[in-house]
Amino acid sequence: MISLVHNEMVKMVRKRRIWVVTLILLVLIPIFTYGQFRSVQNTVRQLGTSDWRAVLQQQIIDQQNRLSSSRTPEEWKAFIRLNIQQQQYYLDHDINPAAPGAPTFVRNFAEQAVSLFLPLLVVVMAADIVSSEHSGGTIKLLLTRPVRRWKILTAKYLALILCVSLMVGLTILTGYLLSGVIFGYGGWDLPVLIGFQEQNGQLLTDHVHLIPQWKYILMSYGLAWFSCLAVATISFMVSVLVRSTAASMGIMLAAVISGSLLGQLAPSWQDLKYLAFTNLRLTDYLAGRPVLVEGMDLSFSLTVLSVWSLVSLAIAFAVFTRRDVLA
């Protein structure tokens, strides 16, 4: 099995998927860093101060103005009210939720990228892991080896898990090193609040407590890794079912993007919570952000993603071991 996994990792490297993902991170993270820097500068210029309290107070005022707009849907108004309560809690306890520094950038990046950016990178690596064998005509050569099909597929899946883990690690490393050039490399021990809960539209703070930022980052990227692994597993199944690499990647890209958009466009549709791609924002539960679809929490989303992953694996192994792939 080790030699099989090694062989699959060599294939991934030769197909340059990992290098493409690394290049994307090296190009886009500096752009995100510069964008955040410019946003901070513009806010300071508009308010005439760099005091984070003034910035947070202005954000609260802006959200209160959105509440008064008749164009804002009721679902979004409930979401905004909870955000205001949480920001007010930060103000009351004199804690800056966005203290400058590379660790803060890495933390915020995980929270913003977990629903779309990171899953898209996973699709780039995973969508053709099996279908490319058909497209390239190497599937016949692969199956002539005296190894059972389920072992071959298991090796591919284990290699995919390693690649996803490597991608998450590269995201942390490149984000920290590149953003630190502008924001500085300190701030690992800054306090971060967790434990916010919502009930009937009210923010509950009974379980709120402080943890160091490095621990929060580990927890955030652990949840992001789980989301990425779920996307990779579903992509793995699609790659088995669809023999065309282009079709496999197109299906997954459409599914990931649609899942992200549906949560924004149809928050009142309760059945959305049973779809895998609307449960990817696991870091929102850690940050205490309110969810738009009622009935969703961390345990629910973890369960939904786990069920989708297990079903996808079962389908992938059943099809690969029984289908005549030599045809």
MOURNOR-V712437 format. One record per helix or strand of 3 or more residues. SS is the DSSP state (A for helix, B for strand). FROM is the first residue (numbers start at 1). LEN is the number of residues. If there is no record, write none. Layout:
ss:SS from:FROM len:LEN
ss:SS from:FROM len:LEN
//
This chain:
ss:A from:2 len:13
ss:A from:17 len:31
ss:A from:52 len:16
ss:A from:74 len:19
ss:A from:102 len:12
ss:A from:117 len:10
ss:A from:131 len:5
ss:A from:139 len:5
ss:A from:149 len:35
ss:B from:191 len:4
ss:B from:197 len:3
ss:B from:202 len:3
ss:B from:209 len:4
ss:A from:213 len:29
ss:A from:245 len:21
ss:A from:270 len:5
ss:A from:276 len:3
ss:A from:283 len:5
ss:A from:298 len:25
//
